[in-house]
C-alpha cells in the first residue's frame, strides 16, 4: 500500500539487532562515501590540465635551412612593452605626432601595419609570440610564467649571437640559458611605479651604446659584432610601467611614446654609423597594448592592437594603398576582432599601404630577413608584404616556412601514432609528399605564383593538423570524466534514497541482503575484467598515470551503481505504480532545480542575477504564505522586506569603495537587529510560527547578561573602526593599544555564542552578534551592511520553512511515521521527500551569494587589502592573507549555522541534506568543467579554472564548515513534536 507522501515508502517490522547491524553498515558506508567524494573531486580536478592545457611544444624536429641568400647581416628588434597602436600613430593634443622618426620611416623607407596579439595579452606570451613564433600554452598559468626556463626554440637560439638589454622579467627568459648571448638587466628596484619609468628605456639604450663603444678597444668584441646572423634586442619597459601607474592617456605615458621614438632614432643612427654597410634590418613593435584602466590581459583591441614598423635590409619600401584582397599571403587573424579596417584618418597614413600581421608572424619575418631557419616551434605565417625578395626567393621563403610547420605536424603525428592502438591520421595531409613534389616541380618550371599558392595551402593544412593532434584525446578524456561525474551523482542519489527515505522492507531483510551479495559478486567480477582490459589498453598506449586514475574512478563508480540493480529494479517498479500527478511533480522539480543551478552558474560572471532572484522570491514567497498565514504573524512581510534588502548588494560594484561611516552605521543596524531578535525570542509565545524558534524554559541562558555584553562589543568595535581609520587617514601609526583592543574584541566575541541559550533564535542571534565585531573591524564599506542583510534573509528562510511545515502537516506526519522504519535517522528526524529538494537549492543560492555578494571570491585581488589595517599595518603577507580569508569565511559560517539549525527545526537529516547539496554542486561542476577555457586572458583562463576548482572543492569545503560550525549549533534545541501538536490544536 502506498502512503500520501512523495517519498519512496515501505512498511513492516524489523528486529532491533538487525536495525543496529544495518545502522553500523550504513554509517560506515557514509564515511567511505565522503572519502570517495574528496578523492574523486581531487583527481577529476586535475583532468582539466590533461584536456585543456597540454603544451603545444614538441621536440625532435630538424630545422629547415632556407635555400635563399639572406638580405640582412644583422637585425635590431625594439619592443616597446605596453605600447598601444592608437597612441603611437595618432597625433597629440598639439597636433604634432608623437613618433616623428618612425613616421618618416613608414613614409620613406619601410613598411608598417598593426600587429594583432592573441590573448592573453601579457608580457611573456607576447614576447614568446614575437621571438619564438608560437602562442604559449595557457598551462603557464599553473607554473609561474615569469620564472620558467627556456624550453622552446626561438630566433635568438638560431642566431650566431644575441645582444639583449632590458627588464629582468623578460630578457632572462630568452637569454638566461643561451650560451651565445650578451645580455644585462636593471635591478627589480628600478621598476618603481611612483616615478616616470621612461628612464628604463634610456638605460637599455645606454647599455647598447656602451657595448659598441667598448668594442673599439676590444678586438674580440669587435669581431663578434661584425659576424653575420647577429640579433640585437632592446626591451623598452617604460610605456608598460607608466601605463599601469598613470594610465595610457596620461601625459607621462604619452611622453614615453616620444621617448621610445627618440630611442629608435638614436639606435638607427648608432647602428648605421657603426657598421656602415646597410645590411641591418630593423623591427619595431610591442608585446601588447594597454587598456584605459591601466591594465592588460584580455582581448580588447586596446590590448591586442600594437604597432609594427619594419625597415632596412630586405624590407620593402612604402607602396600606395591596396585593398585587403590584393595583399600577398593574406591570412586569417587569430582573435575574433575585426581587422583590415580602414586606417583612422587622424593617423595620417591612409595613403600608404598597411600590412597587418598576427604577432607570431614576426618570428618567421625576422628569421627570413636573417636567412635563418624558422624556430622549430613557430606557427607564424611569413608576411610577404614586408619582404623585398625576387620571385624565386619569395617562393623559397614561403616553402621553408611551410616545411617548418609541416615538420611539427609530422612529429606530433609520429608521437601519437607510436602511442595509439587505433590511430586516426589527419586525412587532408595523408599524401603531403605528393604536394611537396608538386611544389618542387612548379618551381622547376618557374611557375612561382602557383608554387607559392600551393605552399601556402599546404601550410594552412599543416596548422589545421597541429590543432587536430593537440585535441586528439579531448573526446575520450572528456567522455570518461563526464561519465565519472554522472556516476558519482547517481551513486550519491542512490545513497540518499536508501538511507534517508522510507524503503520497502524486502530490500533490507537478511535473506534479501544475502541474495544481493551473491549477485553483486558477479558485477564486481565483470568490473574487474573490464578494468584490467582498460588498464592494459592504457599501458600499451603509454598513457600517463592520471589517465589510469580517471578510468579507474569512473569504472568503480558505475560498478557500485550496477551492484545496486536490485534497488534500481525496485525503484523502476515503484515508479510504474505511481500516479501521473507524481510524475508531473518529479519532472517539475527536476526542471526547476536545473534552472536554478544554471542561474547560479551564470551568476559567477553576472552577480546581478541574484538581484532578480531575490526580487522574485520576495514577491512569490509571501504570496504563497499569505493564502494561509495572517499578516499579523509578520512572516510574509519579513520575507518580502529581507529578500528585497539583500537584492540591493549584488548591484553594487565588486570593488568596494571605502566608507567608514557606513561601517559604523552597519554596527548600529547590527545592534538593532539583535535587539529585535531578543524581543521576539522573549515575547512570541503565542505565535505558533515563532514557537519552535524560541528559547524553551529549560534552555534559559546561564549568563543573563551575555546579550548585553555582545551588544556592547559590537558598539565598541564600531568605535574602534572610527578611531583606527582616523589615525590611518592622518598617516599616523596605529597605536599598539588599538591593535590589542581590536584583536581582543574579535577573539572574545566569537567565543561568547557558546554560552548563549540553546533555542534556535537565541543561539543564531548570539552567533550573528558574535561574528559581527570581527566583520565590522575587517570591513571598509558596504560589505558590513551586507552581513546584516544576509543574516535577515537567512532568518526569513527559517521562518518560511517553519511556516511551510505547518501548511504541510499531513505529508510530514506520514514521513515522520516512516522515519521510524529507517535505521540511520535519529528518533526526532523524518524522511526526506521530493519537496525537500528546495532546501538544498535554497542553501546553494545563499552559499553562492555569500561568495559573490560583495565581490569575486575567485580572486583575492578583488578584495581591498586595507581591510586588515585595523589589525596590522606592517606588511606581513601570510597574516594579512589569513585575515582576508577569515573575513570571506564569516558569511559562509552564518549560512551554514542557519542551515544546520533549519534541519533541526523542520526535523530533516543534516547529512542527507548535505548529500543533496553535493548533488546540486556537481551539476554545476559538470557545467564549469565544459566552461574551462584555454584561450583568452590570464584572468579569463584563471577564473575558469578557479570556478571549476571552487565547485569541485565544495564537497570538502562545505564539510569542513559543517565541522567548524557544529561547535555552535550542536546544542541547539527545538520544541518537540508533541508540544507543536498541542499548540496547533
Residue, then its C-alpha position, 0 to 999 in steps of 0.5 A: x500500500x502506498x502512503x500520501x507522501x512523495x517519498x519512496x515508502x515501505x512498511x513492516x517490522x524489523x528486529x532491533x539487532x538487525x536495525x543496529x547491524x544495518x545502522x553500523x553498515x550504513x554509517x560506515x558506508x557514509x564515511x567511505x562515501x565522503x572519502x570517495x567524494x574528496x578523492x574523486x573531486x581531487x583527481x577529476x580536478x586535475x583532468x582539466x590540465x590533461x584536456x585543456x592545457x597540454x603544451x603545444x611544444x614538441x621536440x625532435x624536429x630538424x630545422x629547415x635551412x632556407x635555400x635563399x641568400x639572406x638580405x640582412x647581416x644583422x637585425x635590431x628588434x625594439x619592443x616597446x612593452x605596453x605600447x598601444x597602436x592608437x597612441x603611437x600613430x595618432x597625433x597629440x593634443x598639439x597636433x604634432x605626432x608623437x613618433x616623428x622618426x618612425x613616421x618618416x620611416x613608414x613614409x620613406x623607407x619601410x613598411x608598417x601595419x598593426x600587429x594583432x596579439x592573441x590573448x592573453x595579452x601579457x608580457x611573456x606570451x607576447x614576447x614568446x609570440x614575437x621571438x619564438x613564433x608560437x602562442x604559449x600554452x595557457x598551462x603557464x598559468x599553473x607554473x609561474x610564467x615569469x620564472x620558467x626556463x627556456x624550453x622552446x626554440x626561438x630566433x635568438x637560439x638560431x642566431x650566431x649571437x644575441x645582444x639583449x638589454x632590458x627588464x629582468x622579467x623578460x630578457x632572462x627568459x630568452x637569454x638566461x640559458x643561451x650560451x651565445x648571448x650578451x645580455x644585462x638587466x636593471x635591478x627589480x628596484x628600478x621598476x618603481x611605479x611612483x616615478x616616470x619609468x621612461x628612464x628604463x628605456x634610456x638605460x637599455x639604450x645606454x647599455x647598447x651604446x656602451x657595448x659598441x663603444x667598448x668594442x673599439x678597444x676590444x678586438x674580440x668584441x669587435x669581431x663578434x659584432x661584425x659576424x653575420x646572423x647577429x640579433x640585437x634586442x632592446x626591451x623598452x619597459x617604460x610605456x608598460x610601467x607608466x601605463x599601469x601607474x598613470x594610465x595610457x592617456x596620461x601625459x607621462x605615458x604619452x611622453x614615453x611614446x616620444x621617448x621610445x621614438x627618440x630611442x629608435x632614432x638614436x639606435x638607427x643612427x648608432x647602428x648605421x654609423x657603426x657598421x656602415x654597410x646597410x645590411x641591418x634590418x630593423x623591427x619595431x613593435x610591442x608585446x601588447x597594448x594597454x587598456x584605459x584602466x591601466x591594465x592588460x590581459x584580455x582581448x580588447x583591441x586596446x590590448x591586442x592592437x600594437x604597432x609594427x614598423x619594419x625597415x632596412x635590409x630586405x624590407x620593402x619600401x612604402x607602396x600606395x594603398x591596396x585593398x585587403x584582397x590584393x595583399x600577398x599571403x593574406x591570412x586569417x587573424x587569430x582573435x575574433x576582432x575585426x581587422x583590415x579596417x580602414x586606417x583612422x584618418x587622424x593617423x595620417x597614413x591612409x595613403x600608404x599601404x598597411x600590412x597587418x600581421x598576427x604577432x607570431x608572424x614576426x618570428x618567421x619575418x625576422x628569421x627570413x630577413x636573417x636567412x635563418x631557419x624558422x624556430x622549430x616551434x613557430x606557427x607564424x605565417x611569413x608576411x610577404x608584404x614586408x619582404x623585398x625578395x625576387x620571385x624565386x626567393x619569395x617562393x623559397x621563403x614561403x616553402x621553408x616556412x611551410x616545411x617548418x610547420x609541416x615538420x611539427x605536424x609530422x612529429x606530433x603525428x609520429x608521437x601519437x601514432x607510436x602511442x595509439x592502438x587505433x590511430x586516426x591520421x589527419x586525412x587532408x595531409x595523408x599524401x603531403x609528399x605528393x604536394x611537396x613534389x608538386x611544389x618542387x616541380x612548379x618551381x622547376x618550371x618557374x611557375x612561382x605564383x602557383x608554387x607559392x599558392x600551393x605552399x601556402x595551402x599546404x601550410x594552412x593544412x599543416x596548422x589545421x593538423x597541429x590543432x587536430x593532434x593537440x585535441x586528439x584525446x579531448x573526446x575520450x578524456x572528456x567522455x570518461x570524466x563526464x561519465x565519472x561525474x554522472x556516476x558519482x551523482x547517481x551513486x550519491x542519489x542512490x545513497x540518499x534514497x536508501x538511507x534517508x527515505x522510507x524503503x520497502x522492507x524486502x530490500x533490507x531483510x537478511x535473506x534479501x541482503x544475502x541474495x544481493x551479495x551473491x549477485x553483486x559478486x558477479x558485477x564486481x567480477x565483470x568490473x574487474x575484467x573490464x578494468x584490467x582490459x582498460x588498464x592494459x589498453x592504457x599501458x600499451x598506449x603509454x598513457x600517463x598515470x592520471x589517465x589510469x586514475x580517471x578510468x579507474x574512478x569512473x569504472x568503480x563508480x558505475x560498478x557500485x551503481x550496477x551492484x545496486x540493480x536490485x534497488x534500481x529494479x525496485x525503484x523502476x517498479x515503484x515508479x510504474x505504480x505511481x500516479x501521473x500527478x507524481x510524475x508531473x511533480x518529479x519532472x517539475x522539480x527536476x526542471x526547476x532545480x536545473x534552472x536554478x543551478x544554471x542561474x547560479x552558474x551564470x551568476x559567477x560572471x553576472x552577480x546581478x542575477x541574484x538581484x532578480x532572484x531575490x526580487x522574485x522570491x520576495x514577491x512569490x514567497x509571501x504570496x504563497x504564505x499569505x493564502x494561509x498565514x495572517x499578516x499579523x504573524x509578520x512572516x510574509x512581510x519579513x520575507x518580502x522586506x529581507x529578500x528585497x534588502x539583500x537584492x540591493x548588494x549584488x548591484x553594487x560594484x565588486x570593488x568596494x569603495x571605502x566608507x567608514x561611516x557606513x561601517x559604523x552605521x552597519x554596527x548600529x543596524x547590527x545592534x538593532x537587529x539583535x535587539x529585535x531578535x531578543x524581543x521576539x525570542x522573549x515575547x512570541x509565545x503565542x505565535x505558533x510560527x515563532x514557537x519552535x524558534x524560541x528559547x524553551x524554559x529549560x534552555x534559559x541562558x546561564x549568563x543573563x547578561x551575555x546579550x548585553x555584553x555582545x551588544x556592547x562589543x559590537x558598539x565598541x568595535x564600531x568605535x574602534x573602526x572610527x578611531x583606527x581609520x582616523x589615525x590611518x587617514x592622518x598617516x599616523x601609526x596605529x597605536x599598539x593599544x588599538x591593535x590589542x583592543x581590536x584583536x581582543x574584541x574579535x577573539x572574545x566575541x566569537x567565543x561568547x555564542x557558546x554560552x548563549x541559550x540553546x533555542x534556535x533564535x537565541x543561539x543564531x542571534x548570539x552567533x550573528x552578534x558574535x561574528x559581527x565585531x570581527x566583520x565590522x573591524x575587517x570591513x571598509x564599506x558596504x560589505x558590513x551592511x551586507x552581513x546584516x542583510x544576509x543574516x535577515x534573509x537567512x532568518x526569513x528562510x527559517x521562518x518560511x520553512x517553519x511556516x511551510x511545515x505547518x501548511x504541510x502537516x499531513x505529508x510530514x506526519x506520514x514521513x515522520x511515521x516512516x522515519x521510524x522504519x529507517x535505521x540511520x535517522x535519529x528518533x526526532x528526524x523524518x524522511x526526506x521527500x521530493x519537496x525537500x529538494x528546495x532546501x538544498x537549492x535554497x542553501x546553494x543560492x545563499x552559499x553562492x551569494x555569500x561568495x559573490x555578494x560583495x565581490x569575486x571570491x575567485x580572486x583575492x585581488x578583488x578584495x581591498x587589502x586595507x581591510x586588515x589595517x585595523x589589525x596590522x599595518x606592517x606588511x606581513x603577507x601570510x597574516x594579512x592573507x589569513x585575515x582576508x580569508x577569515x573575513x570571506x569565511x564569516x558569511x559562509x559560517x552564518x549560512x551554514x549555522x542557519x542551515x544546520x539549525x533549519x534541519x533541526x527545526x523542520x526535523x530533516x537529516x543534516x547529512x542527507x541534506x548535505x548529500x543533496x547539496x553535493x548533488x546540486x554542486x556537481x551539476x554545476x561542476x559538470x557545467x564549469x568543467x565544459x566552461x574551462x577555457x584555454x584561450x583568452x586572458x590570464x584572468x579569463x583562463x584563471x577564473x575558469x579554472x578557479x570556478x571549476x576548482x571552487x565547485x569541485x572543492x565544495x564537497x570538502x569545503x562545505x564539510x569542513x564548515x559543517x565541522x567548524x560550525x557544529x561547535x555552535x549549533x550542536x546544542x541547539x534545541x527545538x520544541x518537540x513534536x508533541x508540544x507543536x501538536x498541542x499548540x496547533x490544536 
